[in-house]
Every structure is written in C-alpha cells, then in structure tokens.
Amino acid sequence: MSPSYADNIDKLVEDNYFHWEFNMRMKLARKGLLPQIIKPEFDQVSDRSTAEWKTNDLKALGVIAGD
C-alpha cells in the first residue's frame, strides 16, 4: 500500500501539538488502533486478553513512531 496524503503527518515539534494530536488520532482511528491511546474501560464479561492488548499497543506505537 502506497502512502497517501492522509498518512503524511508533520513531525511533532514545539508549536504544532494540537494539529499533530488531531492528525495522529485520525490516523490511529483509520487503522483501528484509537482505543490503544484512550483509557481502557474493561468489563468483567468481555475483557480482552493482555497479549492482544499489548500487540495492538505496539502497533499503535509503531504508527506514532512512524513505522
């Protein structure tokens, strides 16, 4: 898959945090990884396994770090 305009996010610098944060949240949402940066609300019945959560957490970190 070739990178698209939507995947091109400026690097985080001292004066672009709010713009960077919004774009990164949208990128993570498109990849289904937004829950990894939001406080998890586990319930007793459908608790995801720790291994699955850690895997998705590392994927989200890879996206944020720029793969």
Order of alpha helices (4+ residues) and beta strands (2+ residues): alpha-alpha
